[in-house]
Amino acid sequence: MRFQLLWVGGAVSELGSELTGLAMPLLVPALTGSPGSAGVVSGARTVAFLAVQMPAGVWWTGGTAAARSSLPRASGRSSPRC
């Protein structure tokens, strides 16, 4: 039962995020009367996403851990020697 609640909560959260992404570019020109402001809002949202998510991903993987783990595959070696 707990997993279903967790899954439903995640689904509702994702739905809300997607609806916000759809509604903001439609709502901003309706409120301001300027179509260019919709682009500014969408751009600001993308910049904020990249500014937070990209460093968080690097922090989560431990910096260069992802790069180190993919080097042996790229070089054809079976074990990392880094």
Buried (B, 14 or more C-beta within 10 A) or exposed (E): EEEEEEEEEEEEEEEEEEEEEEEBBEEBBEEEEEEEBBEEBBEEBEEEEEEEEEEEEBEEEEEEEEEBEEEBEEEEEEEEEE
